[in-house]
Amino acid sequence: MKKYLALILGLCLTVGLGGCANTPAEKTPETQPESGNEQFDIVIVGAGGAGLAAAVEAHEQGADNILVLEKMSFAGGSTTMAFGGFNCTNSRFMDEQGKEETPVMLVDKIVKNGAGFADVDMAGIIAMETPKVIEWLDGFGSEWGKIRYADLHCPTDGTIPGVELVKVLKEQAEKNGIEIRYNSPAVDLIADESGRVSGVQVKDANGEYTIDAQAVILATGGFESNPEMIAKYDNPGLAHIHLAPSQGNMGDGIVMAEKLGAELRNMDLIQLSCAVAPFSIQMQLPIKNNGVVFINKEGKRFTNEYSEASSDRRITEDILKQTDAECFGVYNETIYQTFMAIEEKDFFDEYRMTGIDNSGTVIKADTLEELAEKLGVDQETFLATMNGLKTDNIGNEEVVKLADTYKSGPYYAVTLTPGVMDTLGGVLADTTGRVINKEGKPIKGLYAAGEVIGNVQGAYYSVGLGEAVVFGRVSARNAIEYIKDRQGLTEHVPFDRGTPQENNAETAKGNFTDGTFTGEGQGNNGPIKVEVTVKDGSITEIQVLEQAETPNIYAGAEEQFIPELIKTQNLEIDAVAGATNSSNGLREAVKNALKQ
């Protein structure tokens, strides 16, 4: 690990200069731009964790003329699905709890997990900057003092890490007056004759238009939800597997940057995991490694379930080889109680309770014979498999150790499918966040942050939310320095494109009876009561009056489901992944309100 020490000390000098808040620059008042286009100093493409961090940091560095473009109708992107926090080096919380993780140790872990594909310099930036991120968030009233495993910092109050991060950064952006323009995907990057990025082409409900910008930060995520790109860069068979629930992650930023000559790196590094169907949410490592048995549809065990990494390509590809590319994760009450003891209750309880009480996600049976029948597998084969766990030579010491517990029920099973957890490839960037072209030179005015960067962690995602927030802040700092050196910061000039819109969102027209109504639906933990306001036939507001849901699960439902329902006026929109019961409870409550 000593070989990284000099590197980190050198990077400290470089990054430290950009780490302090700059003295606000005097801004140049602007007249209506000669180009006839709306003009911003900096445009950030994507309102997930990386984009929101970049926006807040840019404001702290003195910028006011900032625009965030978001293709979806809500902020957050795949960040809201992140159950992991920040793998952080020595924070004050680690000091208080007697834990240690030095920058050198974290870089060593990233490089080891990266299997030869991680960039040591980029890893060094993350290792140095994560403690600053924890303190930064603390300054916004968001405390990340719950440390899981060796170094994974999560919100102290137990909220889902990604949900908490988006919430606090979005609130801060709005407090700072930063515009987040929803339903407005960037479709192309604009460059001048010298190759310098000078703006973006945007599409909304009224068509396409151009925005001028002195700098652009791409924070568009990876391409988990783009089957064509997955098939292009990896195994074509992966194009049809259950994909991660990051609807907006279609590789847009990667495609746009490549058109400008950006170098791409590690595009074939796609992190796979077994996912609980139909949620498409990864089965967490502590659950997978504590005695769950993977059974195929023939009733046979076919793989060693144990993995040292949260995502394991070996296990995922073994599942791909099974009938229907699915299997069952089988466990019993004893093993379920083990989950509870290792603080996975909030994550796993929804699956257990969902299956027992509502949707059938989890199958419950009092005996193995009954479980075989409910799963539709050959009973004789299944019983032989479960009775032979000690001697089948497949591996997994935890299964062997807990084999005798399978003599008693009740028993549970979830359907598992191969899932794309995340994509690790993307554009090549340097330690200041600048996007690099195929000639090895920076593309002037173009920066990147988060998962869209392809040369950070290599073959494995080792730092949780760290890459998004660290490079969101780093890219924003350096983009603002670039703007100050070039033309200077400006004040925003109100711009009328002649098509007034509210929040740039195309809201469908409803066909409901006007009025204010209340209704109740069944959530995961009890009733959900709402008040629905309808004006001119359309739902204009949904207010939740009562609910008793698990906070870190419910937050994702309210943040995403309600805005999308209002936008589409469609009561049958998809439930939010990971919060299915809460989403369906909200849906039922709204339907019952509108029946009046």
N, C-alpha and C positions, 0 to 999 in steps of 0.2 A: 504493500500500500504506500510505502514511502515514495515510490516513483511518481505519485500524483501530488505530493505535497508542494513541490516547487511550482507545478502547474497552477494549483489552486491559489497560492500566494500571488502569482503573477496576475491571475484573473481578478483577484480581489482589488488590485490597483486599478485595473481597467473598469470593472463594473462599478466599483465604489464611487468613481467620479460621477457616474450617471445615477447613483442611488439616492442622492440628496435632492430635495425639492429645489428647483431653480428659482431664481428671482424672477417674478412675472415680467415678461417682456412687454414693452410698450407696443400696443397693437395699432396697426394701420387701418384707418377707416377705409372701407371699400365702396366704390360706386357700383352700379349694376355692371357686371362683367361684360367685356366686349364680345365674348363668345356667345352671349345670350343664354348661357347655361347657369344653373344654380351653382354656387361656389362654396367650398369648405376648405379649411386648412388641411384637415385630415378626415378621411372616410374609412371607417372600420367595417369590414364585411363579415357579419356574423355576430349575433348577440348571445353566444354561449359564455362559458366561463372565461375563455381567452379574450373574446371581444369586449365583454363588459369590463374586465380588468384593464384592458388597453384604454378604454374610454375614460375610466376613472383616473387612471394614471396620467393620461394626456392632459386632463383638466388640472391635475395637481402640478403639472409641469408648465402651466401658464396658458394653455389653449382653452378657448371658449367656442371656437368655430368648428365644432365636431359633429359628425353624423355617423350613426350606427345603422347599417342596413341589415334587416333580418327577413329571410325568405318566408318564415313561418308566421303564424298569427300571434305567437307568444315568444318570449325570451327563454333562453336556457339550453335549447338543443339537447345534445346527448349528456351534457353536464348534469342535468336534473336526474339522470338515471345512474349517476355515480354513487355507489354505496361505499367506496373507499375515500379516505381523506387525503392528507398530505404526508408523504414520507419525508420527514423533516429532520434535519441535523439539529444540533444542540439548541433547543428552544428553552424559554424560561420554564415552560411546563415540564420539559424533560428534567431540567435541573431540580425543580420542586419535587419530582417523583423519583429522583435518583436514577434516571435512565441516561444513557449516553449514545449518541450517534454523531460522530464528527463528519465534517465534509469529506475527508479522505475515505472514511468507511462507506459513506453513501455512494461516492464515485466508484469505489471498488465493487459495490453491489450492482450498480447500474451496468458497469462494464462486464462483470461476470454474467449477469442475466442476459445481456445483449448479444451473447454468443458471437462476438467478433464484429458486430454491426453498430455498436454504440459509438458515439462521438465523445471522446474524453473531454474535449473543451466544453461542449454543450452540457455534458453531465456536471462539469465543474460549476458552471453558471447556476444550474438548478440547486446543487448542493449548498452553494453560498447564499442563494437568495431566499430559500424556503423559510428560514427563521425570520427574515424581514417580512415575508408575506404573512406569517402568523401574527406578528405584531401589528402589521398594517390592518388586518381584518379586526384585530382586537380594538383598534382605534375607532372602528365603525360600530362597536358594540357587539361584535360576533366573536365569541370565545371558543377556541379550538383546543381545549385542555384535556379531552378524553383521549388517551393514548392506547391504541390497541396494538397487540403484538409488540415489536421492538420500538417502532418509530412512527406508526401511522396515526397522525393527529386528526381527530374527528370533533365535531361540535360537542361542547360540554353537555348541552341539554339533550343529546341523543337524536337530534334531527338528522335526516339523511344528508350526508355531507354535500352532495351536489345541489340539492334543493336549497340548503342554507347558503351556499356560496352564491348561487344565482340571486336569491332573495336579497341578500345584503348588498351585492354589487349593483343590482338593478335599482334598488332604493337610493343608493349613493349617486348613481348616474342621473336619476330623475331629480334628486335634490340639487345637483349641480347644473340642472337645466340642459342636459345633453339629450338631443332628440334620438329616439329609437324608432326607426321607420319600418313598420311591420308589413308583411305581405309584399315585400319589395326586394326580390332577389337581384343581385348583381349578375349580369349575364356576360359581361365582357370587361376587360381592362382597356383603357385608352392610353396610348403612348404617343409622344410627339416624335418628330423626325430623328431626334438624337437617341430615342429609345427610352427616354425618361417617362415614367408613368405620370399621367396628368389628369386622370379621372377614371370614372367607371360608367358603364352603360347599365341602366337599371330598367327593370320591367315591373309594372304594377297593373292594376285593373284597367287603367286607361291607356296602356301601351308602353312603349319604350321611350326613355329619355336619357340624356347625358348629364352627369354631375362632374364639374371640374374639381380637382383636389391637388394640393401640393404633395400629399403623400397618401398612400393607401396601405392599410394593414389587412392582410387576409387572415381571418379567424373562422374559417368555414368548416373545420373538422375534417374527418377522413371520408371514406367511401363505403362504410359498412352497409348502407342501404341501397347500394347500386350493384345489382347482380351482374350486370354487363362488365363493370370494371373489375369485380372480383374474379369473374371468369377469365378476363383478359390477362390479369397479372398472377393468377394462382390456378389451382385445380378447377377446371370447368364444372366439376361436380359440386363445388361449393356454391355455385350460383343459385341453387335451388334449395339450400338448407335454410333453416329458421334463422332469420337475420336479427341483429341487435335492434332495439327499439329506438334508433336515432333517425327519425323520419327524414330530417333535412340533410343528413350526411350522405351526399351523392357525389362527392369529389369535385364540386363546382370550382373551388379555389385552385385545386391542382390543375384542372383542365385549362382554366383561364391563364394561369401563370405559365403553363407549358407552351401555350400559343405565343407568349412573348419571349420564348426561348429559355425559360427556367429549366435548370437541371433537376431531375427527379432522382430520389434515392429510396432504395429498399421497398419498392412498390409490391414486391412479392411477399413481404413480411406481414401476414395477416394472422392476428391472434384469435385462436379458436377456443371454445369452451363448451361444456355441456350446459344446456339451458333448460329450465323448467318450462314446459309447454302448458298453456299457450302464452305465458308471459314473455318468453324469450329473454328471461333474466338469468344471469349466470348462477349456477349452484355454487354457493360460497365454499371456499377451501376447507374451513373447519367442519362444515357439514359433510362434505365429500370424504374427508379423511377420518371420520369417526364411526366407521362401520357400515355405511350404506353399501348395499350390494347391487351391482348393475346386472339386470337380467334381460335377455332378449325375448322376442315374442315366441320363441320355441321353448322358453322356460329355462334356458341355460345361462350360466355366468360365462362371460367371454373376455373380460379384461381385468387387469389390476386397477382398482379404482383410486388407489393412492397417488397423489401428485404433490411434489414440492412447490409447484407453481399453480397460481389460481387458474390459469388456462393451460391446458395440456393438449398439444396437437395429437399425441399418440392416442389418448383416450377418445378424443373427438373423431379421429379417423377410424378407430375401432367401431364406434357407434355408426359411422357412415356405412360400414360394411354389413350392418345388420338389416334384417327385413324392415322395409319402410324407413330405413335410416333413423330408427328410434329404439329406445329401450326403456326399461322401468328402473327407477331407483327405489329399492325396497329397504325398509327399516321398521323398527318396532318402537313401542313406548319407551323402553329403556334407552334406546339410542336417541329418541326424541328428547328425553330429559337431559341427555348429554349436550344436545344443541343449546338447550336453555341455559345450562351452566357455563357455556363459553360465550355468552352474550350475543348469540345469533337469534334471539327470540323475536325481535322486531322484524328481522328479515324473513324468518321461516314461518312464523306463526300465521301470516296471511295465507300461505299455501295450505297449511294444515286445517285452519278454520274454514277457509274457502271450500275445500273439498268436502269437509264433513257437513257444513251447513248450507252450502249453496251450489256452486257450479260443478262440483265433481272433479276439480283439479287434482285433489288428493283422494285416493281410494282408501277406504278403511275396511278392515275385516277383523273378526275375532280369532280366526284360525288361518293357517297357511292354506288349507284346502279351500276355504271361502275366498281368500285373496286370489288364488289361482283361477277360480271360476270368474271372479270379477274382472281379472286382467285378460281373460280369454286365452290363457296358456295351458299347455298339457299338464294336468295335475300331477301325474306320476313323475314326469321329468322335473317339474318344479320342486316337488318334495325331495327328490333325490339330490337336486342341486343344493337346496337349503340345508339338508342333513349332511352334506359332504363338504361344507365350507372349510373344515379343518384339514382336509386331505386332498383338495382338488389341485393343489400345486400352482394355482394361478398367481398367488402372491397376495400382498397386502396384510401386514401383521395385525392391523387393527381389526380386520374382518375375522382373522383366525382367533384373536384374543376375545372377540365378542360373539363368537359363533354360538356358544351355549346359551346366550341371552335370547336367541331366536327360537328357543323352545317354548317361549311364552309370548302372548300377544298383549294388547291388540297390535295389529300390523298395518302399515301404511305403504303406499306406493305413489310415486309421481312419474309422469311420462317425461323422459328426457330426450331432447333433440340436439344435434350439433348446432352450435350457434357461433356467429361471428361476434366476438367480444369487441374488437377494435382493429383498425388498420394502422400499421406503424410506418408505412411509407408516405412520401409526399415530396414537397419541394425541398431543395437544398437551401439551408440558411446558414449565416455565420453567427458568431456569438453576440452580435448586436441586433439580430433579427432580420438583417437584410437578405432578400432572396437573391440567390446566385444563379447566373446563367451558365450555359453550356461551355462558355469560354473561361469560366472561373471568375468572372467579374460580377460585382453587385449590379442588379437592375435598379437604377436610380429611382427613388421614390416608392419602392415596393418593399414591404416588410411582411413578416408572417409570425403567427403565434399559435401555439397549441398543436393539435393533432395534424394540422395541415403540413407541419414540418416533418420531413422524413429522415432526418439524420441525427436524432437525439438519442433514443433509448435502444435502438436495435431490435432484437427479436422478442423483447418482453417489456411490458409496461410496468416499470419499477417504481414510479414516483407518484402514482395516484393523480391528484389534481394539480400537482406541482408544475408540470410542463405548461399547462394552460395559463395559469396565473403568472408564473415567473416570466415566461416569454411574452405574455400580454403586456406586462409592465416594462420589460426590457425593450421591446419593439417600440412601445409608445414613447419612452424616453428618447430613444435614438431618432425616431421619426420627427419628434418635436425639435431636437437639435438640428436635424437636417433642414427643417423648415425655417428655423431662425437664421441659419447660415445662408439660406438661399434668398428668400424674399421677406421673411419675418411673419409673425402671426398677424392675423387680421380679425376684424369684427364681422360677424355674419350679417349679411344684408337679406332682409325678407324677400322672398322670391315667389312670384305667382305664376304657375305654369298654365293658369287658365282653366284648371280642372280641380276645383276645391274638393278635398277629401278629408274625412275624419280618420286620423291615424293611418292614413294610406291603406285602409283595409276595405276590401270589397265585401260588404255585408249583404247576405242574401235577403230577399224579401220573404217574411213569414206569412202565415195565413191563420192567425190565431185571434181569439176574441180579446178586444182591448180590456184592460183592467189590471188590478193587482190581486194576485191569488197566492194562497199558501198550500203546500203539499208536503207529504212525508214519504220517504222511501227507506228501505232497509239497507244499511251499510254493513261493514264488516263487524263492527262492535255494537251496533244498535241503530235506532232510528236516526235519519238525517232529515231535518225540516228546512224547507226553503221558502222564500217569498219571491215570486216571479212577477215582473212588470212587463206588460205588453202594451205597446203604443203603435197605432197605425198598422196593426196586424203583425208586428214583429216583436220578438222578445228583446227588450232593451236592457234589462238588468235581472240578475239572479243573486239574491242575497241569502246566505246560509244563516239560518236563525239558531239551529241547534245541531250538534253532532258530537259523537263520542269516539271518533276514529283514532287509531294510533297516529300521533302527530307526524312522525317522519315518513309515514306512508301516505296519509291523507293530503299532505301539503302538495304533492305532485298532482293529485287529482284536481284540487281547487284551482291551482295555478294554471293548469292547461285545459282541463275539460270544460270549465264554464266559459272562458273566452272563445273556445272553438265552437261551442254550441251556439253562442250568441252570434258569432260570425256566420255560421252556416245555416242557422235556423233549422238544423236537422237534429232530431231527437235520437237518431240511431248512429251517431258518430262513434268511432272506436273508443273503447275504454283506454285510459292511460296505463301503459305497461307498468307493472309493479304495484298498481293501485286499482285493480280491476273491481273489487267489491265496492270501494269508495266511489269510483266512477259510476258504477251501475246503481248505487244507492242514490247518487245525485240525479241520475237520469230518471229513475223511478219517481223521485220526489217532484221533479219538474213535470213529468207526465201527469201525475196525480193532481198537481196544481192546475194544470191546463184543462183538466176534465171538468172543472167547475163551471 
